[in-house]
Each structure stands twice: as C-alpha cells, then as structure tokens.
Amino acid sequence: MTDLSSHLKNVIVAKRMLRRGESAVVAVSGGVDSMVQLHLLHALTQEFGWKLSVAHFNHQLRGRASEADERLVRAVARQLKLPCDMGRAKVREHARRTGVSVEMAARELRHTFFARCARKRKAQVIVLAQHANDQVELFLMRLLRGSSGDGLGGMKWSSCSPADKRVRLVRPLLDCWKEQLIAHAKVEQISYREDASNASAEFERNWVRQTLLPVISKRHPAALRTLRRTMMLVQEESELIAGVARQWMDGRSGEPFQSLPAALQRRIIQGQLIELGVVPDFGCIELLRENLGQPVSVSPELRLICDSNGRVSHLVEAPGRFSDNQTRVSLDGGKTTRRGIKFEGLKLTCSIRPRHKVGLSKPRAGVEVFDADRIGKTFTLGHWQPGDRFQPIGMATAVKLQDWFTNRKIPAERRHQLVLAKTEHGEVFWVEGERIGEVAKVTPKTRRTLEWRWKRA
C-alpha cells in the first residue's frame, strides 16, 4: 500500500466518509486528481466491500478534447469492471440562457447529473476529487469577492449535494497537494488527461492559479501551505461560532441578543435568513442588526424585521404592487393547430403538433417548445403573485419567484410587468424572457408539443 493510499484510507475511516459495503458514485473528469482517486478507491474496495460506480459529465466546452476525456473515463471504468454513467450538456448555451457564468452553469449541471446518478445507483455518497490546491484557489477567489468566515473556510470534508440534500458529497483528497497526485500517477502509471481549458483566462480560478498565486509564491515560497493552514483555522473558528449561535437560538443561553458580540449576532441573523430563503449578504445582515425592531427593505418587495430578541421575521410583500389581471386560454382538448393571443402587450402564437413532426433546431429568441400534455387542456397567462414558485429547467427543486428575480437582478418594476404562464394545475411553466419550467419540458415520453412564439407589441 502506497503512502497516498494509506493516507486516503485513514481519512475515509477517521471522518466516516464511507461505511463498509456502502454504495458510492465516484465523480471522474479524466484529470489526474479524479483518476488517481478512482484507482485508490478501487484498490481499497476489496478490504471495505464498497460498491463503486463511475460518473463522468461532459461539459462540451472543449470539442474533441472533451470527447477524448469521456473515452478515457469509459475505458478505465471498463478496465476496473465498474458501472459507468455518462452525462453531457451544452454548458455555454445554458449559461447564456440563465444569465450565470460558465463556471456556475457547469457546476449546476454537473451536480444535478451526479445526484441523478446517485439515485440511479441507490447511493447516498458522491466522492469528489477536490484537493488542497483547489482549496487555496477558492480561498483567494472568495477573499477577493468578499466572504464570511464560513466561506473563507473553504470546502468541507463532507457536505450535502446542492442538487439533492439527501445525498452527501465527500472529499477525501482535501489535504493532498496536486504535486503528490501527479507523482503518484507517474509511479503507478495511471493514465489521465490534461484539461486545456485550465490555460484559459476566461475563468477566474485560472487567473488565480496562473497569475495571482505565482506572484504571491515568488515573494512567499510557502504561501500555498500557509494559506491552507489559515483556511483550516478560519474553518474551525467558524464552526465554533456556528455552534454557539445554534445554542443561543435553541434557548440554551440566557444572554440578551443585544449584549452578544457582533460576530455572534451576525451568525444568528445569517442562519435565520438562510431558513427564510433570503440571500444572507453582509449588507442585509448589518441593516437588520443595526436597526432592531425596525422594518428593513431588503428589496422593493421584501421587508424583514429583526426584533430586540434577535428573531428575524415578518416576511412582508409590499402591498398594492401585484396585478391580478389574467386570462385563461383553452387548448381545445389538445387539438389546437395554431392560435394567436394578446395579453398585456404580449403577442403569443401557439401551435400543437405531434412530436415526431418537430425536428431538432437551435434555440431561437422568442420561441419555446413545451410538452403539451403536461400543461393540460388550459393554461393561464398572468403576472407574478405573492408566494409563486418556479422550477426552472435543469434545477432540482422549485424556488420562490421572488428569490429567482432577486438572484437574476431583475429590477422591481420589471418583475411586475413580466408575463408568466401556469398549467391548468397552477404550476408556473414559463416566465417571459427567462428559462422554461421543468414541469413542461419535452422528454422522450412527450407525445405532443406546444410551440410557443412570443414578442412584445
């Protein structure tokens, strides 16, 4: 057993990442970190009886190189006699459609796929190959953006999947350096592929890796290890204060909120904002903390109050801004071939046809295609109402439309002008100018499609 293998085994056992005989999905990109981890885990399987499967997600960002990554992972999985799941998506197209960065789009799609693989393989654990270098790079990225101690502490050994809270993500290599992984791959003759996109300045992480860290390391040669040690200290202190905050919230401390240290007050408010589904940014926390008992406008539609006892409550929608105007549209039992509709300045043309008559086409502005049967015999056009929820295509769960608008930075007035559509059961399946809803997406089981062409008058 090599030093790295022994270290990995000790980490998994000490941190209880995998139980004996447990099923786990191993995320494998084809790079040195994930390929080394796969071989190490496979070598330990005989001792622990794990039921491993491989999952590879093709981001389709590098053309033939992405295809080569996929072939390598598939070949190695076959060689190790492990079941293998392959997924792919056009990440750039998804990023453009959702208005997020390519990195964020890739992360969202990747985690959704991994969670799906875990459900398929009846596994509750996904093993990721992030290592110490990744941690340091993340620390610098978050430091430059502005982050709390919890964020600066970096990735945890174990956490919930963002796509499925029932699935755990574990990272056994977090304290291993990439140079160790490369050295191990060389000695053990493990094949892997270099990701050419690591040289692209398009991604902030690459700029940190290629430009910022070399400058820092030139002045301070031990910078990587020093920063990693700092992260560990910040993470441990952050976990400590989080525990104290939970004790206070549970009533196990009789100390008045206003006499608590500012750092503890912030963590108490932060936890409550997360539970309310509000983005816990520093400005929002400080407004509530410094204005106890006073309504604070977090956005034009949202006001919160933190009382003198430190309890955040009263999620209030500003009155008088929501329009009740709506119109119900019949699809004639699914027989409609073409129909024109006008509503609140929107011109809409609907066409229903058998799916086999619909060819594949590139996404076009003002054109969407839905599963007609999942929408129902009627749909309703209207505007955003308090409490409306929406599950954009590709997302694992529904979110409040209010939170979606806030995260997308859509101006308040614009939010109330947008037209949205609901199925006959009241589920939002379309928001003007945004993604379509998961509830009405076209699937292999779709029999009829509803083509939706719209434009503003």
C-alpha positions in Angstrom: 0.0 0.0 0.0 1.4 3.4 -1.0 1.7 6.4 1.3 -1.1 8.1 -0.6 -3.3 5.0 -0.4 -2.7 4.7 3.3 -3.5 8.4 3.8 -6.7 8.2 1.9 -7.8 5.1 3.8 -7.1 6.8 7.2 -9.1 9.9 6.1 -12.1 8.0 5.0 -12.2 5.9 8.2 -11.4 8.8 10.6 -14.1 11.1 9.0 -16.6 8.3 8.4 -17.0 9.1 4.8 -17.8 5.6 3.6 -19.1 2.7 5.6 -18.2 -0.9 4.8 -20.3 -2.2 1.9 -21.7 1.2 1.1 -22.5 2.3 -2.5 -20.8 5.4 -3.8 -20.7 7.3 -7.0 -17.1 8.4 -7.9 -17.1 11.6 -10.0 -14.3 11.3 -12.6 -13.3 14.0 -15.0 -10.4 12.3 -16.6 -7.9 14.7 -14.9 -5.0 13.5 -12.6 -6.9 14.2 -9.4 -10.0 12.2 -10.1 -8.2 9.4 -12.0 -5.8 8.8 -9.1 -8.6 8.9 -6.6 -10.6 6.3 -8.6 -7.7 3.9 -8.7 -7.0 4.4 -4.9 -10.7 3.8 -4.0 -10.9 0.7 -6.3 -7.7 -0.7 -4.7 -9.4 -0.4 -1.2 -12.7 -1.9 -2.3 -11.6 -5.5 -1.6 -11.0 -4.5 2.1 -14.1 -2.4 2.6 -16.6 -4.0 0.2 -17.7 -0.7 -1.3 -20.0 -0.8 -4.4 -18.4 1.9 -6.6 -19.7 3.3 -9.8 -18.2 6.0 -12.1 -19.9 9.2 -13.2 -18.5 11.4 -15.9 -20.0 14.7 -17.1 -19.1 16.1 -20.5 -19.4 19.9 -20.4 -18.9 20.1 -24.2 -16.6 23.1 -23.7 -13.5 21.7 -25.5 -14.8 19.9 -28.6 -12.7 16.8 -29.4 -10.8 17.1 -26.1 -14.0 16.7 -24.2 -14.8 13.6 -26.2 -11.4 12.2 -25.5 -11.9 12.7 -21.8 -15.1 10.8 -22.0 -13.5 7.9 -23.9 -10.7 7.6 -21.4 -13.0 7.5 -18.4 -15.2 4.9 -20.1 -12.2 2.8 -20.9 -10.8 2.9 -17.4 -14.2 2.1 -15.8 -14.4 -0.9 -18.2 -10.9 -2.0 -17.2 -11.7 -1.7 -13.5 -15.1 -3.5 -14.1 -17.1 -0.7 -12.6 -20.5 0.5 -13.8 -20.3 3.9 -15.6 -22.7 6.7 -16.2 -22.1 9.4 -18.8 -23.8 12.7 -19.0 -23.4 15.8 -21.1 -24.8 19.3 -21.7 -24.0 22.4 -23.6 -22.8 24.5 -20.7 -22.2 27.7 -22.7 -25.7 27.7 -24.0 -27.1 27.0 -20.5 -25.0 29.9 -19.1 -26.4 32.3 -21.8 -29.9 31.2 -21.2 -29.8 31.5 -17.4 -27.5 34.6 -17.2 -24.9 33.0 -15.0 -21.2 32.5 -15.6 -19.9 29.4 -17.5 -18.3 28.2 -14.2 -21.6 28.4 -12.3 -23.6 26.8 -15.2 -21.1 23.9 -15.3 -21.3 23.4 -11.6 -25.1 23.4 -11.5 -25.5 21.0 -14.4 -22.7 18.7 -13.1 -24.1 18.4 -9.6 -27.6 17.8 -11.0 -26.2 14.9 -13.1 -24.2 13.4 -10.2 -27.3 13.5 -7.9 -29.3 11.7 -10.6 -26.5 9.0 -10.9 -26.6 8.6 -7.1 -30.4 8.0 -7.2 -30.0 5.5 -10.1 -27.3 3.6 -8.3 -29.1 3.8 -4.9 -26.0 5.5 -3.4 -26.1 8.2 -0.8 -22.5 9.3 -1.3 -20.8 11.1 -4.2 -16.9 11.1 -4.0 -15.3 14.3 -5.4 -11.6 14.8 -6.1 -11.0 18.3 -4.9 -7.6 18.7 -3.3 -5.6 21.2 -1.3 -4.7 23.4 -4.3 -8.4 23.8 -5.1 -8.9 24.9 -1.5 -6.3 27.6 -1.7 -7.6 28.9 -5.0 -11.1 29.0 -3.6 -9.9 30.9 -0.6 -8.4 33.6 -2.7 -11.4 33.9 -5.0 -13.7 34.3 -2.0 -11.4 36.7 -0.3 -11.4 39.0 -3.4 -15.2 38.8 -3.7 -15.8 39.3 0.0 -16.9 36.4 2.1 -17.7 35.4 5.7 -15.6 33.1 7.8 -17.8 30.2 6.7 -17.0 30.9 3.1 -13.3 31.5 3.6 -13.1 28.2 5.4 -13.5 26.6 2.0 -14.9 23.2 1.1 -15.7 20.8 3.9 -14.7 17.1 4.0 -18.4 16.3 3.8 -21.5 18.3 2.8 -24.9 18.0 1.2 -25.3 17.9 -2.6 -26.7 21.3 -3.8 -28.9 19.2 -6.2 -30.2 16.7 -3.6 -30.0 17.2 0.2 -30.3 13.5 0.7 -27.0 12.9 -1.0 -23.6 13.5 0.7 -20.6 14.9 -1.1 -17.3 13.7 0.4 -13.8 14.9 -0.5 -11.1 12.5 0.8 -8.2 14.4 -1.0 -8.8 17.8 0.6 -5.4 17.8 2.4 -3.4 16.3 -0.5 -1.5 18.6 -2.9 -1.6 18.2 -6.6 2.1 17.5 -6.8 1.5 14.4 -4.7 -1.2 13.2 -7.0 0.9 13.8 -10.1 3.8 11.9 -8.5 1.5 9.0 -7.6 0.1 8.8 -11.1 3.7 8.7 -12.5 4.8 5.9 -10.2 1.6 3.8 -10.6 1.4 4.6 -14.4 -2.1 5.9 -14.1 -3.4 7.5 -17.4 -5.0 10.9 -17.2 -5.7 13.9 -19.4 -4.7 17.5 -19.1 -7.5 19.9 -19.3 -6.6 22.5 -21.9 -9.2 24.9 -20.5 -7.0 25.3 -17.4 -5.0 27.7 -19.5 -7.9 29.9 -20.4 -8.1 33.3 -18.8 -11.9 33.2 -19.2 -12.3 31.5 -15.8 -11.5 33.4 -12.6 -10.0 30.3 -11.0 -7.4 30.0 -13.8 -6.4 33.7 -13.3 -5.9 33.0 -9.6 -3.9 29.8 -10.4 -1.8 31.2 -13.2 -1.3 34.9 -12.3 -2.1 35.6 -8.7 -0.6 32.6 -6.9 2.8 32.7 -8.8 3.2 36.3 -7.8 2.4 35.5 -4.1 4.6 32.4 -4.1 7.5 34.3 -5.6 7.5 36.6 -2.6 6.4 34.0 -0.1 7.5 30.5 -1.2 5.5 28.7 1.4 2.3 30.7 0.6 0.3 27.6 -0.5 0.7 25.8 2.7 0.4 29.0 4.8 -2.9 29.8 3.2 -4.1 26.3 3.6 -3.3 26.4 7.3 -5.1 29.8 7.6 -8.2 28.2 6.0 -8.2 25.4 8.5 -8.0 27.9 11.4 -10.8 30.0 9.9 -13.0 27.0 9.3 -12.6 25.7 12.8 -13.3 29.1 14.4 -16.3 29.5 12.0 -17.7 26.1 13.1 -17.2 27.0 16.7 -19.2 30.3 16.4 -21.9 28.5 14.4 -22.3 26.0 17.3 -22.6 28.9 19.8 -25.2 30.5 17.5 -27.3 27.3 17.4 -27.1 27.0 21.2 -28.4 30.6 21.5 -31.2 30.0 19.1 -32.2 26.9 20.9 -32.5 28.9 24.1 -29.6 27.3 25.9 -28.1 30.7 26.6 -29.9 33.4 28.6 -27.8 36.2 27.4 -29.7 39.0 25.7 -29.2 39.4 21.9 -28.0 43.0 22.2 -25.2 42.1 24.6 -23.8 39.4 22.3 -20.6 40.1 20.3 -21.2 41.5 16.8 -19.7 38.4 15.2 -22.2 36.2 17.0 -25.1 38.5 16.2 -24.3 38.3 12.5 -24.1 34.5 12.6 -27.5 34.3 14.3 -29.1 36.6 11.8 -27.4 34.8 8.9 -28.8 31.4 9.9 -32.3 32.8 10.1 -32.0 34.5 6.7 -31.0 31.2 5.1 -34.0 29.5 6.7 -36.2 32.2 5.2 -34.7 31.7 1.8 -33.1 35.2 1.7 -29.6 35.7 0.4 -27.6 36.4 3.6 -25.3 39.1 2.2 -23.3 41.3 4.6 -25.3 44.5 3.8 -28.7 42.8 4.6 -27.3 41.3 7.9 -25.9 44.7 9.0 -29.1 46.6 8.2 -31.1 44.1 10.4 -28.5 44.1 13.2 -28.2 47.8 13.4 -31.9 48.6 13.2 -33.5 46.2 15.7 -37.3 46.4 15.8 -37.5 48.5 12.6 -38.7 47.1 9.2 -35.8 46.9 6.8 -36.4 46.8 3.0 -34.2 44.1 1.6 -35.7 44.6 -1.9 -38.7 46.6 -3.2 -41.0 43.6 -2.5 -39.4 42.3 0.7 -39.2 43.7 4.2 -37.8 42.0 7.3 -37.7 42.8 11.0 -35.1 41.7 13.5 -36.7 42.2 16.9 -34.8 43.1 20.1 -34.6 39.4 20.9 -32.7 38.7 17.7 -35.6 37.0 15.9 -35.9 37.7 12.2 -39.5 37.6 11.0 -42.3 39.3 9.1 -41.5 38.5 5.6 -43.8 41.1 4.1 -44.7 41.7 0.5 -45.2 45.4 -0.3 -48.9 45.9 -0.9 -50.6 47.3 -4.0 -47.9 46.3 -6.5 -49.2 43.0 -7.7 -51.6 42.8 -10.7 -54.5 40.4 -10.7 -55.0 40.7 -14.4 -55.1 37.3 -16.1 -56.6 35.3 -18.9 -57.3 31.6 -19.3 -56.5 30.0 -22.6 -58.1 26.8 -23.8 -56.1 24.4 -26.0 -59.3 22.8 -27.3 -58.5 19.5 -25.8 -55.1 19.4 -27.4 -56.5 19.9 -30.9 -55.3 23.5 -31.5 -53.2 23.7 -34.5 -52.5 27.5 -34.4 -53.8 30.2 -32.2 -53.0 33.9 -31.7 -53.3 35.5 -28.2 -52.8 39.1 -27.0 -52.2 39.8 -23.3 -50.8 42.9 -21.6 -48.7 44.0 -24.6 -47.6 40.4 -25.4 -48.4 38.8 -28.7 -48.4 35.0 -28.5 -48.9 32.3 -31.1 -49.4 28.7 -30.0 -49.2 25.6 -32.2 -49.7 22.0 -31.2 -48.4 19.1 -33.2 -47.3 15.5 -32.8 -43.7 15.3 -31.5 -42.4 13.3 -34.5 -43.2 16.3 -36.7 -40.9 18.5 -34.7 -37.3 18.4 -35.8 -34.3 19.4 -33.7 -33.5 23.1 -34.1 -31.2 25.6 -32.5 -32.7 27.8 -29.7 -34.3 30.9 -31.1 -35.2 34.1 -29.4 -38.9 34.3 -28.7 -39.6 30.6 -29.4 -40.1 27.8 -26.8 -41.3 24.2 -27.1 -43.2 22.5 -24.3 -44.8 19.1 -23.6 -48.5 20.0 -24.4 -49.9 17.1 -22.3 -48.0 18.2 -19.2 -49.5 21.7 -19.5 -53.1 20.4 -19.7 -56.2 21.4 -21.6 -55.9 25.0 -20.5 -53.2 27.4 -19.3 -53.4 30.9 -17.6 -51.4 34.0 -18.6 -50.9 36.5 -15.8 -48.4 38.2 -13.6 -46.2 37.3 -10.6 -48.3 36.8 -7.4 -47.0 36.5 -3.8 -45.9 33.0 -3.0 -45.5 31.9 -6.6 -42.9 29.3 -7.0 -41.0 28.2 -10.2 -38.7 25.3 -11.0 -36.5 26.4 -13.9 -35.4 23.6 -16.3 -32.3 22.0 -15.0 -32.9 22.8 -11.4 -33.6 20.1 -8.9 -36.2 22.0 -6.8 -38.7 24.8 -7.1 -37.7 28.3 -5.8 -39.7 31.3 -4.9 -40.1 33.6 -7.9 -39.2 36.5 -5.7 -35.8 34.8 -4.9 -35.3 33.9 -8.6 -35.9 37.6 -9.6 -33.5 38.8 -6.9 -30.7 36.4 -7.9 -31.2 37.4 -11.5 -31.1 41.1 -10.5 -34.3 41.8 -12.4 -35.5 45.4 -11.4 -38.6 45.6 -9.2 -40.8 47.3 -11.8 -39.8 44.9 -14.5 -40.8 41.9 -12.3 -44.4 43.1 -12.1 -44.6 43.7 -15.8 -43.4 40.2 -16.9 -46.0 37.8 -18.1 -45.9 34.3 -16.8 -47.9 31.2 -17.7 -49.3 28.5 -15.4 -50.5 25.0 -16.2 -54.1 24.0 -15.6 -52.9 22.8 -12.1 -51.4 26.2 -11.3 -47.7 25.4 -11.8 -45.6 28.1 -13.4 -44.1 26.7 -16.6 -42.9 29.9 -18.3 -41.7 33.3 -17.3 -41.3 35.9 -20.0 -37.6 36.2 -21.0 -36.5 33.5 -18.5 -36.0 29.8 -18.6 -38.9 27.4 -19.3 -40.2 25.4 -16.4 -39.1 21.8 -15.6 -42.7 20.8 -15.3 -43.4 21.3 -19.0 -40.1 20.3 -20.7 -40.0 18.0 -23.6 -38.9 14.5 -22.7 -38.6 11.2 -24.6 -42.1 10.4 -23.4 -43.6 13.5 -25.0 -46.4 12.8 -27.5 -47.4 16.3 -28.5 -45.6 19.6 -28.3 -46.8 23.1 -27.8 -44.7 25.5 -29.9 -44.8 29.0 -28.2 -43.8 32.1 -30.2 -43.9 35.4 -28.5 -42.9 39.0 -28.8 -43.7 42.3 -27.3 -46.1 44.6 -29.2 
